């Protein structure tokens, strides 16, 4: 009996240039943590499949609810990272 190996449908990490002031740390195949140079975590970015293509959702931690709140969806990961960096 022949065995069949599954091929991944997309690469495990996105190849997006990070800004000099921040790092993108992969947390899995579809999620990254955005960390500033000083070590401060700005939030998360999730890759989301939509009928029109992949989008990148910026998530910020909301302390009172102890959960992540979506602050926007973008076509490019760099736009989601910029939103996290520029919003306070």
Secondary structure, 3 states (H helix, E strand, C coil): CCCCCCCCCCCCCCCCCCCCCEEEEECCCCEEEEEECCCCEEEEEEEEEECCEEEEEEEEEECCCCEEEEEEEECCHHHHHHHHHHCC
